[in-house]
Amino acid sequence: MSDNTLNATVKWLDDLTFVAESGSGHQMVLDGHAKTSASPMEAVLMAAGSCASVDVVSILQKARQKVMHCECRVTGERVSDTPKVFKKVHLEFVVTGQNVAETHVDRAVKLSADKYCSVAKMLEASVEMTHSYKIIEA
């Protein structure tokens, strides 16, 4: 398998609950009812937020910003008809730190959205993706 190929296995547990295992051996439980764990669509939002957060934190660290906490609040709006795909996804970054420069946060969020976040780039082909941020002084 090439370095550009990822894989996963999804196994049915019961009802509409499944365990997904990545090729790297990590597992997560998904629930079609979202009763005992995240639904697959919630997992898509979590993947987008996680991917973008990795970028934002990494970029801010390279810029020597004193980030103490970063939270990405992801909101997805779905169409009403089946299949209920997302039509809009918004990522709001809340960055907490000491003297974190707004120019660096703005740049990090834009670079993630425009260049680095694979999940968001994949989604933007069919979903309106928006981003915002706020900075909290620690």
N, C-alpha and C positions, 0 to 999 in steps of 0.2 A: 504494500500500500504506500502511496506517495505521501510526502509531507503535506500536500494540499487536500488530502482526503481525511475526513473525520467520520466516525461512525458511532452509532448508539443502538442499544437493544431495548425494546419496550415489552414487558411481560405483564399479562393480565393477572391481577391478584383476586379480585372479586367485585361484584356489582360493576361500577364503572371506575374502579381504582386500578392503577397500573404502577409498576416500578420501572423507571427508566434508568439505564446504566450507560454512562458514556464509555467510549473506547479507552479512556484513561482510568476507568474503574470507579468513578464517582456515581453515586445513586441519588435519585430523588423520586418521591412518590407523587403521582398526579391523580387527581380525582375529577372525573367528568361532572360531578355534582358540586364540586368545591366545598364539600362538607368536612372531609378529614385532611385535606391538603389542597394545594393550589390546583386550579384547573389548567388545562393546556394553554388557554388564552392568557391567563394570568402569568403563566410561565414565560410567554412571549414578552409581556411587559417587563417582567423581572429580568429577562435576558437583555433587553434593550437598556434598561437602567443600569445593570451591572456592567455591561460592555462600555457604555458611555462614562460611567463612574471611574472605571480603570483608566481610561484616557485622561479624564479631567484631573484626577489625583496625580497620575504620573507626570503630566505636563506641569502641574503646579509645583510638584516636588523638584523637578528639573529646573524650574524657575526660582528655586530656593524660597518658596513661600512657606510660611509657618502655619500649615494647615493642621488642625487638630481633629476635625470631623468633617465628613462630607456625606450628605444624604441626597439621594435622587428620588424625588416623588414623581411617579409615572402615572399618568391618567390616559386611558384609552377609551375612545368613543367608537362604538360599533354601529353598523347598519342594522336596521330592524328586521330585514328579511334574511332567511337562511340561504347561503352560509353567512353567519353573523361576523363578517370580517371587520377589522378595524378600519375606520375611515379617517380618524385623527388620533394621533398620539402626542402627548405633551410631556416633556421631561423638564422638571424644575429642580435645579441643583441648589442646595442650601450648604454653603461652605462656611465653616466656623474656624477661626484662627486668629493669629496675632498679626496685625498690620498687613493683612492680605490685600494686595492691590487689585482694584476692580479691573484694570486693564489686563492683568494676567488671567483673572477668572473669565472675563469676556473672551479672550483669545483661546483659552483652554476649551471652553464650551463650543466655540465656533470650529476649532480644529477637530474636535471629536465629531461634531455633526457633519462637517464638510469633507473630512478626510479619513479619520481613523476608525470610527465605530462601525464594524462590519454588520452588526445586527441592524442598526439604524439605517445604514446605507441600503441594506437589503429591503427593509420595510418601506423606505421612501419611494420605491418604485410604484407602490400602489396606495400608500398611506400619507396623509398630510402630517409631516413631522415638524413640531415646533419645540423650542427650547427657551428656558429663562433661568435666571439665577438670582440669588440674594446672598449677601455676605453678612455674617454675624461676627462681631468683634468678641473675642474670648476674654 
